[in-house]
Amino acid sequence: MDLDLIKKTTEDLLTEIGFFAKVEVIESEGSATVSIDVGEENAMLIGFHGETLNGLQTVVSLILYKRLGVYTPVVMDVGGYREERAEKIRQMAVNAADRARFLVKPVELLPMNPSERRLAHMFVGQLPGVKSESVGEGSSRHVVVSPATTEEKV
């Protein structure tokens, strides 16, 4: 994995769209994690619910694929946003699980992108007495947390 190429590609793209950023790239678990800091403009680069950040991640991945000819998994983070979002998703999963067990009925979470839904499923999977599934289509796809049946609890 060419970490220098990933860093340069990210820096060049950010410069082209008007951001002067501090970029760090590390390899972890077979993917490259790109940490970006643009100071007071971090929120602009993250966008609404991380949409701008996800778009930037997609564009950098496509550029790298064009240059290298192979897919390079890249995870972009701006100002610790991904970690904060993961904690919020964990809290939502725990709250939904508690409500599902208390009410003995399914509880729906808000729509999320695929990576966020994956996190929600992972967090719910660690909790006793509940299960999760994704329902819906496209941008309306969301996680439903339900109480586990007697057979599923065993």
C-alpha positions as CSV (number, residue, x, y, z in Angstrom):
1,M,0.0,0.0,0.0
2,D,1.5,3.3,-1.1
3,L,0.8,5.6,1.8
4,D,2.7,8.5,0.3
5,L,0.5,8.4,-2.9
6,I,-2.6,8.3,-0.7
7,K,-1.4,11.4,1.2
8,K,-0.4,13.3,-1.9
9,T,-3.7,12.5,-3.7
10,T,-5.7,13.7,-0.7
11,E,-3.6,16.8,-0.3
12,D,-3.8,17.6,-4.0
13,L,-7.6,17.1,-4.1
14,L,-8.1,19.3,-0.9
15,T,-5.9,22.0,-2.3
16,E,-7.8,21.9,-5.6
17,I,-11.1,22.5,-3.8
18,G,-9.7,25.3,-1.6
19,F,-8.7,23.6,1.7
20,F,-5.2,23.7,3.1
21,A,-5.0,20.7,5.4
22,K,-2.8,18.7,7.7
23,V,-3.0,15.1,6.3
24,E,-1.7,12.0,8.1
25,V,-2.0,8.5,6.6
26,I,-1.6,5.2,8.6
27,E,-2.1,1.7,7.5
28,S,-4.4,-0.3,9.8
29,E,-6.1,-3.7,9.2
30,G,-5.6,-3.7,5.5
31,S,-6.9,-0.2,4.8
32,A,-5.5,3.3,4.9
33,T,-6.8,5.7,7.5
34,V,-6.5,9.3,6.4
35,S,-6.7,11.9,9.2
36,I,-7.4,15.4,8.0
37,D,-7.4,18.6,9.9
38,V,-8.4,21.9,8.3
39,G,-8.8,23.8,11.6
40,E,-12.0,25.9,11.9
41,E,-13.2,24.6,8.5
42,N,-13.5,20.9,9.7
43,A,-17.3,21.1,9.8
44,M,-17.4,22.2,6.1
45,L,-15.4,19.2,5.1
46,I,-17.5,16.8,7.2
47,G,-20.8,18.1,5.8
48,F,-24.3,17.2,6.9
49,H,-24.1,13.8,8.7
50,G,-20.7,13.2,7.1
51,E,-22.0,13.3,3.5
52,T,-19.2,15.6,2.3
53,L,-16.6,13.4,4.1
54,N,-18.1,10.3,2.5
55,G,-18.0,11.9,-0.9
56,L,-14.4,12.9,-0.5
57,Q,-13.5,9.4,0.6
58,T,-15.2,8.0,-2.5
59,V,-13.4,10.4,-4.9
60,V,-10.0,9.7,-3.4
61,S,-10.7,5.9,-3.6
62,L,-11.6,6.3,-7.3
63,I,-8.6,8.4,-8.1
64,L,-6.3,5.8,-6.4
65,Y,-8.1,3.0,-8.3
66,K,-7.5,4.9,-11.6
67,R,-3.8,5.4,-10.8
68,L,-3.0,2.0,-9.2
69,G,-5.4,-0.3,-11.1
70,V,-6.4,-2.0,-7.8
71,Y,-8.9,-1.0,-5.2
72,T,-7.3,0.5,-2.1
73,P,-9.6,0.7,1.0
74,V,-9.4,4.2,2.3
75,V,-11.2,5.5,5.5
76,M,-11.1,9.3,5.8
77,D,-11.6,11.2,9.1
78,V,-11.8,14.9,9.8
79,G,-11.1,16.1,13.3
80,G,-12.1,12.8,14.9
81,Y,-15.6,12.8,13.4
82,R,-15.7,9.1,12.7
83,E,-14.8,8.2,16.3
84,E,-17.4,10.6,17.7
85,R,-20.1,9.3,15.3
86,A,-19.2,5.7,16.2
87,E,-19.8,6.5,19.9
88,K,-23.2,8.2,19.0
89,I,-24.2,5.1,17.1
90,R,-23.2,2.9,20.0
91,Q,-25.4,5.0,22.3
92,M,-28.3,4.8,19.9
93,A,-27.9,1.0,19.6
94,V,-27.8,0.6,23.4
95,N,-30.9,2.9,23.9
96,A,-32.8,1.1,21.2
97,A,-32.0,-2.3,22.7
98,D,-33.1,-1.1,26.1
99,R,-36.4,0.2,24.6
100,A,-37.0,-2.9,22.5
101,R,-36.5,-5.2,25.6
102,F,-38.7,-2.9,27.8
103,L,-41.5,-2.4,25.2
104,V,-41.1,-6.0,23.8
105,K,-41.4,-4.6,20.3
106,P,-39.1,-3.5,17.5
107,V,-37.5,0.0,17.7
108,E,-36.3,1.7,14.5
109,L,-33.2,3.8,14.2
110,L,-32.8,6.7,11.8
111,P,-31.6,6.0,8.3
112,M,-27.8,5.5,8.1
113,N,-25.2,4.8,5.4
114,P,-23.9,1.2,5.1
115,S,-20.8,1.7,7.3
116,E,-22.9,3.2,10.1
117,R,-25.5,0.4,9.8
118,R,-22.7,-2.1,10.1
119,L,-21.5,-0.4,13.3
120,A,-25.1,-0.4,14.7
121,H,-25.4,-4.2,13.9
122,M,-22.1,-4.8,15.6
123,F,-23.0,-3.0,18.7
124,V,-26.5,-4.6,18.9
125,G,-24.9,-8.0,18.4
126,Q,-22.9,-7.5,21.6
127,L,-26.0,-6.9,23.7
128,P,-28.1,-9.7,25.3
129,G,-31.7,-10.3,24.4
130,V,-31.9,-8.3,21.2
131,K,-31.3,-8.7,17.4
132,S,-31.0,-6.3,14.5
133,E,-31.8,-6.2,10.9
134,S,-31.6,-3.6,8.1
135,V,-34.8,-2.6,6.3
136,G,-35.8,-0.1,3.7
137,E,-34.3,0.9,0.4
138,G,-31.7,3.5,-0.6
139,S,-31.3,6.5,1.6
140,S,-34.2,5.3,3.7
141,R,-32.4,2.1,4.8
142,H,-32.2,1.8,8.5
143,V,-31.6,-0.6,11.4
144,V,-34.5,-2.1,13.4
145,V,-33.6,-3.5,16.8
146,S,-36.0,-6.2,18.1
147,P,-36.3,-8.3,21.2
148,A,-34.8,-11.8,20.6
149,T,-37.2,-14.7,20.7
150,T,-36.7,-17.5,23.2
151,E,-34.9,-19.7,20.6
152,E,-32.5,-16.8,19.7
153,K,-31.5,-16.1,23.3
154,V,-30.1,-19.6,23.8
